[in-house]
């Protein structure tokens, strides 16, 4: 006789870990990356799938596993092949955060990435130096950008 919970699902076996697997986390990151690159909100994706935005959040975090059928639906909506959502055999499953993907998933990250290639080299260097200044603690020296001389510390004023 099998035991089920009130939801009809068998409880986890003693000793079984109910944590996100690296592949689930990877797939979730890919879903988020695809969604953001299409300028789609979690709510809109959820509506297209008949789900709440909270469920989309759980998929993107790798908290809930995405079924094969659901992943197929997501792939169609995102216009990606299903295999795009899976890690390549050559890629380590959890190499840490991918800084490009991390940036594109941040507010304004995609806007910056789309505008950056239209800038000239001098403007790109200025933007790179500015972001380094803003992201560097005041007491840490700033690394030079493309061989330029270090520009001092954040908050330091340059006097002529």
Phi, psi and omega in degrees: 000129180264148181258135176231160176275178180298338179275358180086007181256135178294137179292159179297143178289146177305136179088348179280133180270129179256054181251160178295136176274151181306322180294320178298319179294317179298313179300317178300318178297320180294320178299314181297315180300313180297317182297312182292321180293342176262010181054042182249134178281162175298323180297316181294317177297316178301317179300317181294334180261355184075032182234166175276161177295333179296323178293321177298318177303316181295320176298313184294330178276347184081010180290318176248138178283146178265126178291162179301315180296319180293320178296323177298316178300316180297317180300319179295313180298319183275356181056048178233149172291148182305320183295341178299333183280349182259151179290145174289151179300333182278348183264131172295140185295323182227072180282007185099179183293136174278114187296327179292311179297320179299317179294316182294336180271356179274155173304134180072352181300315180293322178298316179296316181297323180287325182278329187305315181296343180275354180274156174280167182303320181294317178295322178299317179297320179297315179297316180299316180295318179299314181294323176296318179299315182292330183267354183261130176302151185303327184274353182264139177290151180267133179290144179294149177263120179049046175081002179290160178293144177304141186260013179096202184251159178301133178088347180286140180262136177267127179248139181276000000 
